[in-house]
Amino acid sequence: MKLIKRLAICLIAVSLVFLIPFNRIPPLLTEAEAQVKHMVSPSPAAPSPSPANSRKMPDNAKMVKYPENGLPVLMYHSISTNPKNNLCVSEEQFDAEMEWLYSQNYYTLSMDEFCEALSDGASIPEKSVLITFDDGYPDNYKAAWPILKKYDFVATFFIITGTVETSSGMTWEQLKELVQGGNSIGSHTVHHHDLSTLSEAQQEKELGDSKKILEDNLGINVKAICFPSGKYNESTLRILPTLGYKVGVTTKGGDARRSDGQFTLCRIRIFGGMSLAGFKTKFQ
């Protein structure tokens, strides 16, 4: 009898050894419980898109080919207050002008978009405008860029490469930020000399060096040139395509028409002190 009791006790002990581990296994999760558990430890969020990728066309924008009667290309210089210099547009004036463009559903073109429409027949929103800045003043970054960002606008900045990293120009880091924000960079030569007074070799150096400096430092393809003081000659126009330029803008007034020629396009100068009513007339 004692032997039978000992055998029974041994069998119970062995059973407990095998049963206890199984009792410690958690029950299988239901599908709903699994989803809740997954939500407790979410995967890392995807990075936010860069400003360059966040631009969108105006709602219900009508797409058209480059208009035969031209497109408004606005010409700004400094965004600052200086009543004695009408090339200086105050922040308040610039903000009011951008706010009006935004309220009218205008779309600001990048230089790539402008070139594709002008030369390649690409479609653009019917209410398109190209905003340009000459000289590359520091206030273009400090004053103009925050206002442009507020309205989800972009512009083309024509840079004198000889003034980069000086008190008269922007820094390379600032220019990189402008590019990252979807803006375009064009050449305004190295030294802002009157091209019409230079030899062909000198012109080629000014135009070629400035393009290469911008491309090497910013990792971009520079397509546009803005002639210093609007001055150029026949040699200038012969040189530009050999260096890879696609567009040239002048200081001649008016909308940019294809019939003007791709390297001699007109622009609309915006003066400091111009009334908003006067600004609006440029779009009639």
Contacts in CASP RR format, 6 or more apart in sequence:
PFRMAT RR
TARGET T0000
AUTHOR 0000-0000-0000
METHOD contacts of the structure
MODEL  1
MKLIKRLAICLIAVSLVFLIPFNRIPPLLTEAEAQVKHMVSPSPAAPSPS
PANSRKMPDNAKMVKYPENGLPVLMYHSISTNPKNNLCVSEEQFDAEMEW
LYSQNYYTLSMDEFCEALSDGASIPEKSVLITFDDGYPDNYKAAWPILKK
YDFVATFFIITGTVETSSGMTWEQLKELVQGGNSIGSHTVHHHDLSTLSE
AQQEKELGDSKKILEDNLGINVKAICFPSGKYNESTLRILPTLGYKVGVT
TKGGDARRSDGQFTLCRIRIFGGMSLAGFKTKFQ
29 37 0 8 1.000
50 180 0 8 1.000
50 181 0 8 1.000
51 149 0 8 1.000
51 180 0 8 1.000
51 181 0 8 1.000
51 182 0 8 1.000
52 179 0 8 1.000
52 180 0 8 1.000
52 181 0 8 1.000
52 182 0 8 1.000
54 152 0 8 1.000
55 152 0 8 1.000
55 154 0 8 1.000
55 182 0 8 1.000
56 152 0 8 1.000
57 107 0 8 1.000
57 125 0 8 1.000
58 105 0 8 1.000
58 106 0 8 1.000
58 107 0 8 1.000
58 125 0 8 1.000
58 127 0 8 1.000
59 105 0 8 1.000
61 105 0 8 1.000
61 107 0 8 1.000
61 125 0 8 1.000
61 126 0 8 1.000
61 127 0 8 1.000
62 125 0 8 1.000
62 126 0 8 1.000
63 123 0 8 1.000
63 124 0 8 1.000
63 125 0 8 1.000
63 126 0 8 1.000
64 123 0 8 1.000
64 124 0 8 1.000
64 125 0 8 1.000
64 126 0 8 1.000
65 117 0 8 1.000
65 121 0 8 1.000
65 123 0 8 1.000
65 124 0 8 1.000
66 117 0 8 1.000
66 118 0 8 1.000
66 121 0 8 1.000
66 124 0 8 1.000
66 258 0 8 1.000
68 257 0 8 1.000
68 258 0 8 1.000
68 259 0 8 1.000
69 255 0 8 1.000
69 257 0 8 1.000
70 255 0 8 1.000
70 256 0 8 1.000
70 257 0 8 1.000
70 258 0 8 1.000
71 114 0 8 1.000
71 117 0 8 1.000
71 128 0 8 1.000
71 129 0 8 1.000
71 130 0 8 1.000
71 255 0 8 1.000
71 256 0 8 1.000
72 129 0 8 1.000
72 130 0 8 1.000
72 255 0 8 1.000
72 256 0 8 1.000
72 268 0 8 1.000
72 282 0 8 1.000
72 283 0 8 1.000
73 129 0 8 1.000
73 130 0 8 1.000
73 132 0 8 1.000
73 249 0 8 1.000
73 255 0 8 1.000
73 256 0 8 1.000
73 265 0 8 1.000
73 266 0 8 1.000
73 267 0 8 1.000
73 268 0 8 1.000
74 129 0 8 1.000
74 130 0 8 1.000
74 131 0 8 1.000
74 132 0 8 1.000
74 267 0 8 1.000
74 268 0 8 1.000
74 270 0 8 1.000
74 282 0 8 1.000
75 132 0 8 1.000
75 134 0 8 1.000
75 249 0 8 1.000
75 251 0 8 1.000
75 267 0 8 1.000
75 268 0 8 1.000
75 269 0 8 1.000
75 270 0 8 1.000
76 89 0 8 1.000
76 94 0 8 1.000
76 131 0 8 1.000
76 132 0 8 1.000
76 133 0 8 1.000
76 134 0 8 1.000
76 144 0 8 1.000
76 270 0 8 1.000
77 87 0 8 1.000
77 88 0 8 1.000
77 89 0 8 1.000
77 133 0 8 1.000
77 134 0 8 1.000
77 135 0 8 1.000
77 137 0 8 1.000
78 85 0 8 1.000
78 87 0 8 1.000
78 88 0 8 1.000
78 89 0 8 1.000
78 135 0 8 1.000
78 137 0 8 1.000
78 139 0 8 1.000
78 140 0 8 1.000
79 88 0 8 1.000
79 89 0 8 1.000
79 90 0 8 1.000
79 91 0 8 1.000
79 94 0 8 1.000
79 137 0 8 1.000
79 139 0 8 1.000
79 140 0 8 1.000
79 143 0 8 1.000
79 144 0 8 1.000
79 147 0 8 1.000
80 88 0 8 1.000
80 89 0 8 1.000
80 90 0 8 1.000
80 91 0 8 1.000
80 137 0 8 1.000
80 139 0 8 1.000
80 143 0 8 1.000
81 88 0 8 1.000
81 90 0 8 1.000
81 91 0 8 1.000
82 88 0 8 1.000
86 271 0 8 1.000
86 272 0 8 1.000
86 273 0 8 1.000
87 271 0 8 1.000
87 272 0 8 1.000
88 272 0 8 1.000
89 270 0 8 1.000
89 271 0 8 1.000
89 272 0 8 1.000
89 273 0 8 1.000
89 274 0 8 1.000
90 272 0 8 1.000
90 273 0 8 1.000
91 143 0 8 1.000
91 147 0 8 1.000
93 272 0 8 1.000
93 273 0 8 1.000
93 274 0 8 1.000
93 276 0 8 1.000
94 143 0 8 1.000
94 144 0 8 1.000
94 147 0 8 1.000
95 147 0 8 1.000
95 150 0 8 1.000
96 276 0 8 1.000
97 270 0 8 1.000
97 276 0 8 1.000
97 279 0 8 1.000
98 147 0 8 1.000
98 148 0 8 1.000
98 150 0 8 1.000
98 151 0 8 1.000
98 153 0 8 1.000
99 151 0 8 1.000
100 276 0 8 1.000
100 279 0 8 1.000
100 280 0 8 1.000
101 108 0 8 1.000
101 129 0 8 1.000
101 151 0 8 1.000
101 153 0 8 1.000
102 151 0 8 1.000
102 152 0 8 1.000
102 153 0 8 1.000
104 127 0 8 1.000
104 283 0 8 1.000
105 127 0 8 1.000
106 127 0 8 1.000
106 128 0 8 1.000
106 129 0 8 1.000
107 124 0 8 1.000
107 125 0 8 1.000
107 127 0 8 1.000
107 128 0 8 1.000
107 129 0 8 1.000
108 128 0 8 1.000
108 129 0 8 1.000
108 130 0 8 1.000
108 131 0 8 1.000
108 148 0 8 1.000
108 153 0 8 1.000
108 154 0 8 1.000
108 155 0 8 1.000
109 117 0 8 1.000
109 124 0 8 1.000
109 128 0 8 1.000
109 129 0 8 1.000
109 130 0 8 1.000
109 154 0 8 1.000
110 154 0 8 1.000
110 156 0 8 1.000
110 182 0 8 1.000
110 183 0 8 1.000
110 184 0 8 1.000
111 130 0 8 1.000
111 156 0 8 1.000
111 184 0 8 1.000
111 186 0 8 1.000
111 223 0 8 1.000
111 224 0 8 1.000
111 247 0 8 1.000
112 184 0 8 1.000
112 223 0 8 1.000
113 122 0 8 1.000
113 124 0 8 1.000
114 130 0 8 1.000
114 156 0 8 1.000
114 247 0 8 1.000
115 223 0 8 1.000
115 224 0 8 1.000
115 246 0 8 1.000
115 247 0 8 1.000
116 122 0 8 1.000
117 123 0 8 1.000
117 124 0 8 1.000
117 128 0 8 1.000
118 247 0 8 1.000
118 256 0 8 1.000
118 258 0 8 1.000
118 262 0 8 1.000
119 246 0 8 1.000
119 262 0 8 1.000
129 283 0 8 1.000
130 156 0 8 1.000
130 256 0 8 1.000
131 148 0 8 1.000
131 153 0 8 1.000
131 154 0 8 1.000
131 155 0 8 1.000
131 156 0 8 1.000
132 155 0 8 1.000
132 156 0 8 1.000
132 157 0 8 1.000
132 158 0 8 1.000
132 226 0 8 1.000
132 249 0 8 1.000
132 267 0 8 1.000
133 140 0 8 1.000
133 144 0 8 1.000
133 155 0 8 1.000
133 156 0 8 1.000
133 157 0 8 1.000
133 158 0 8 1.000
134 158 0 8 1.000
134 188 0 8 1.000
134 226 0 8 1.000
135 158 0 8 1.000
135 159 0 8 1.000
135 160 0 8 1.000
135 163 0 8 1.000
135 169 0 8 1.000
135 188 0 8 1.000
135 192 0 8 1.000
136 157 0 8 1.000
136 158 0 8 1.000
136 159 0 8 1.000
136 160 0 8 1.000
136 163 0 8 1.000
136 169 0 8 1.000
136 170 0 8 1.000
136 188 0 8 1.000
137 168 0 8 1.000
137 169 0 8 1.000
137 170 0 8 1.000
138 167 0 8 1.000
138 168 0 8 1.000
138 169 0 8 1.000
138 170 0 8 1.000
138 174 0 8 1.000
140 157 0 8 1.000
140 170 0 8 1.000
141 170 0 8 1.000
141 174 0 8 1.000
141 175 0 8 1.000
141 177 0 8 1.000
141 178 0 8 1.000
144 155 0 8 1.000
145 177 0 8 1.000
145 178 0 8 1.000
145 183 0 8 1.000
148 154 0 8 1.000
148 155 0 8 1.000
148 183 0 8 1.000
149 181 0 8 1.000
154 181 0 8 1.000
154 182 0 8 1.000
154 183 0 8 1.000
154 184 0 8 1.000
155 183 0 8 1.000
155 184 0 8 1.000
156 183 0 8 1.000
156 184 0 8 1.000
156 185 0 8 1.000
156 186 0 8 1.000
156 224 0 8 1.000
157 175 0 8 1.000
157 178 0 8 1.000
157 183 0 8 1.000
157 184 0 8 1.000
157 185 0 8 1.000
157 186 0 8 1.000
158 185 0 8 1.000
158 186 0 8 1.000
158 187 0 8 1.000
158 188 0 8 1.000
158 224 0 8 1.000
158 225 0 8 1.000
158 226 0 8 1.000
158 249 0 8 1.000
159 170 0 8 1.000
159 175 0 8 1.000
159 185 0 8 1.000
159 186 0 8 1.000
159 187 0 8 1.000
159 188 0 8 1.000
159 210 0 8 1.000
159 214 0 8 1.000
160 169 0 8 1.000
160 188 0 8 1.000
160 189 0 8 1.000
160 190 0 8 1.000
160 191 0 8 1.000
160 192 0 8 1.000
160 210 0 8 1.000
160 228 0 8 1.000
161 187 0 8 1.000
161 189 0 8 1.000
161 190 0 8 1.000
161 209 0 8 1.000
161 210 0 8 1.000
161 213 0 8 1.000
161 214 0 8 1.000
162 190 0 8 1.000
162 191 0 8 1.000
163 169 0 8 1.000
164 170 0 8 1.000
164 171 0 8 1.000
164 172 0 8 1.000
164 175 0 8 1.000
164 217 0 8 1.000
165 171 0 8 1.000
165 172 0 8 1.000
170 178 0 8 1.000
172 217 0 8 1.000
172 218 0 8 1.000
175 185 0 8 1.000
175 217 0 8 1.000
175 218 0 8 1.000
176 218 0 8 1.000
178 185 0 8 1.000
179 185 0 8 1.000
179 218 0 8 1.000
179 219 0 8 1.000
179 220 0 8 1.000
184 224 0 8 1.000
185 214 0 8 1.000
185 218 0 8 1.000
185 220 0 8 1.000
185 222 0 8 1.000
186 214 0 8 1.000
186 222 0 8 1.000
186 223 0 8 1.000
186 224 0 8 1.000
186 225 0 8 1.000
186 226 0 8 1.000
187 207 0 8 1.000
187 208 0 8 1.000
187 210 0 8 1.000
187 211 0 8 1.000
187 214 0 8 1.000
187 222 0 8 1.000
187 224 0 8 1.000
187 225 0 8 1.000
187 226 0 8 1.000
187 245 0 8 1.000
188 210 0 8 1.000
188 225 0 8 1.000
188 226 0 8 1.000
188 228 0 8 1.000
189 195 0 8 1.000
189 206 0 8 1.000
189 207 0 8 1.000
189 210 0 8 1.000
189 225 0 8 1.000
189 228 0 8 1.000
190 205 0 8 1.000
190 206 0 8 1.000
190 209 0 8 1.000
190 210 0 8 1.000
190 213 0 8 1.000
191 206 0 8 1.000
192 228 0 8 1.000
192 229 0 8 1.000
193 202 0 8 1.000
193 206 0 8 1.000
193 228 0 8 1.000
194 228 0 8 1.000
194 229 0 8 1.000
194 231 0 8 1.000
195 203 0 8 1.000
195 206 0 8 1.000
195 207 0 8 1.000
195 227 0 8 1.000
195 228 0 8 1.000
195 231 0 8 1.000
195 232 0 8 1.000
195 233 0 8 1.000
195 236 0 8 1.000
196 231 0 8 1.000
196 232 0 8 1.000
196 233 0 8 1.000
196 236 0 8 1.000
197 231 0 8 1.000
198 206 0 8 1.000
200 235 0 8 1.000
200 239 0 8 1.000
203 235 0 8 1.000
203 236 0 8 1.000
203 239 0 8 1.000
204 239 0 8 1.000
204 243 0 8 1.000
207 225 0 8 1.000
207 236 0 8 1.000
207 239 0 8 1.000
207 240 0 8 1.000
207 243 0 8 1.000
207 245 0 8 1.000
208 243 0 8 1.000
211 222 0 8 1.000
211 225 0 8 1.000
211 243 0 8 1.000
211 244 0 8 1.000
211 245 0 8 1.000
214 220 0 8 1.000
214 222 0 8 1.000
215 221 0 8 1.000
215 222 0 8 1.000
222 245 0 8 1.000
223 244 0 8 1.000
223 245 0 8 1.000
223 246 0 8 1.000
223 247 0 8 1.000
224 245 0 8 1.000
224 246 0 8 1.000
224 247 0 8 1.000
224 248 0 8 1.000
224 249 0 8 1.000
225 240 0 8 1.000
225 245 0 8 1.000
225 247 0 8 1.000
225 248 0 8 1.000
225 249 0 8 1.000
225 263 0 8 1.000
226 248 0 8 1.000
226 249 0 8 1.000
227 236 0 8 1.000
227 248 0 8 1.000
227 249 0 8 1.000
227 250 0 8 1.000
227 251 0 8 1.000
229 251 0 8 1.000
230 250 0 8 1.000
230 251 0 8 1.000
230 252 0 8 1.000
232 250 0 8 1.000
232 264 0 8 1.000
236 263 0 8 1.000
237 263 0 8 1.000
237 264 0 8 1.000
240 248 0 8 1.000
240 263 0 8 1.000
245 263 0 8 1.000
246 262 0 8 1.000
247 262 0 8 1.000
247 263 0 8 1.000
247 265 0 8 1.000
248 262 0 8 1.000
248 263 0 8 1.000
248 264 0 8 1.000
248 265 0 8 1.000
249 256 0 8 1.000
249 265 0 8 1.000
249 266 0 8 1.000
249 267 0 8 1.000
250 264 0 8 1.000
250 265 0 8 1.000
250 266 0 8 1.000
250 267 0 8 1.000
251 267 0 8 1.000
251 269 0 8 1.000
252 264 0 8 1.000
252 266 0 8 1.000
252 267 0 8 1.000
253 266 0 8 1.000
253 267 0 8 1.000
253 268 0 8 1.000
253 269 0 8 1.000
254 266 0 8 1.000
254 267 0 8 1.000
254 268 0 8 1.000
255 266 0 8 1.000
255 268 0 8 1.000
256 265 0 8 1.000
256 266 0 8 1.000
256 267 0 8 1.000
257 265 0 8 1.000
257 266 0 8 1.000
260 266 0 8 1.000
268 282 0 8 1.000
270 279 0 8 1.000
END
